[in-house]
């Protein structure tokens, strides 16, 4: 009943209702475009492509595009070139003075960085598009009968269409961010992942109920319970923070001799500040053994995504990249300087370098358990696959897919919750009721 009341509250706010409906409409357009195949390709001949992109890094790319990658769709590259461009720009911001200056220029600098990211996205897509076309023609087992058109006409038109599809997906994501409920790029990825959920669960259900000795409905129930526990742990990982108490000095109100008592606040340091980026970096590196396996037989054991060798190295890389990405994205020196300029300080710690050192020390300590937790979630799909779970269903037990879904769901709920609380409605999340009651 409370849920129905919350829905009524949501749709009673005209602005929020319009944002939600616009978001749903743009997502529907994206999903429709993802099902349209490239001109010149017979969609009935794509079974080999679907098998080749069922797991590994290709399986992750296929999940991020909602299956468009395996359908040779006009949106086959999806939003991934934009993600790659964003990562490149972010990493270059450490070493390129011009980008560092833009990062400090506020809103105008942010707009220029966004424009640079857009152009870089087009450049990356122009490289990835011919690579994708070459791959589906030579590596994924598609026969000549799958291609209704050949020659330069097919190549040029496909590259242009794939580039246009990525730009269109980027535009949809930005519109959702600006005019919808926010997190447009992440929402498009999440919807693509969720789109594979019904078929994955159905395959697992059929497998467990039709095969003798597979466990039947009881095993399905156990798997669902374990899945909910994993989701709960993922929520804890995404939301866990270490709060560092901050004290602000007493200050005088302008035009008055009245002193305002110093206030207390805190700096929230996330347990998993790097998000899913360590998994993405690690999976990109673990894709190399698959590429080099034919030339170097010693690497063949690392091509088994469910093997213990692959997952041990995979987990270690995630831990390493968690420290690396946290170090380059959480500027403790800048945080300390900003705190000092605003008249704040951590009790018992000198402002400036001592504060930066303390923040860096705490961040290093909490990153270790966070990285272990993240690595455990990342290899969990391989663990459950060893117990007979279908690969497509095992993907939802952890890894990048689950963490992205949980993170985006929490962010979206917080966005909607803030709209409700600002208009004195009960919020969707815990704490909303108490805040409203305190305002009465």
Beta strands, then each sheet from edge to edge (+ up, - down):
strand 1: 241-248
strand 2: 251-252
strand 3: 259-260
strand 4: 264-270
strand 5: 344-345
sheet 1: 4+ 1- 5+
sheet 2: 2+ 3-
end
